[in-house]
Amino acid sequence: MITHRCKNCIWWDDSHPSIAHIPSELDKANPGFCRKHKPGSLRIGKYFYGVQPVMDIDEFCGEFRANQGA
């Protein structure tokens, strides 16, 4: 079983209040932010916002780093 999923990664953030504003059009059932990478832009309507990469809790990542505190 592959354990390199966002939910087990040190860079995973699913507790920030701004997660509530992630649009449903991204089709992320359990969204969160990857804090490993610099912010990019997300278009909502006619505006662009700077955000960390939006990921789903069960996505795979090749840059995974185990969360030692979990």
Residue pairs with C-beta under 8 A, 6 or more apart in sequence:
2 60
4 60
4 61
4 62
4 64
5 57
5 58
5 59
5 60
5 61
5 64
6 12
6 32
6 34
6 55
6 56
6 57
6 58
6 59
6 61
7 57
7 58
8 64
8 66
8 67
8 70
9 34
9 36
9 61
9 64
9 65
9 66
9 67
10 65
10 66
10 67
10 68
11 34
11 35
11 36
11 65
12 32
12 33
12 34
12 35
12 55
12 57
12 67
13 32
13 33
13 34
13 35
13 52
14 30
14 31
14 32
14 33
14 57
16 33
18 51
19 31
19 32
19 33
21 44
22 28
22 31
22 54
23 42
23 44
26 54
28 54
28 55
28 56
29 56
29 57
30 56
30 57
30 58
31 54
31 55
31 56
31 57
32 54
32 55
32 56
32 57
33 51
33 52
33 53
33 54
33 55
34 52
34 53
34 54
34 55
34 61
35 52
36 61
36 63
36 65
37 52
37 53
39 50
39 51
39 52
40 50
40 51
40 52
40 53
41 48
41 49
41 50
41 51
42 48
42 49
42 50
42 51
42 54
43 49
55 61
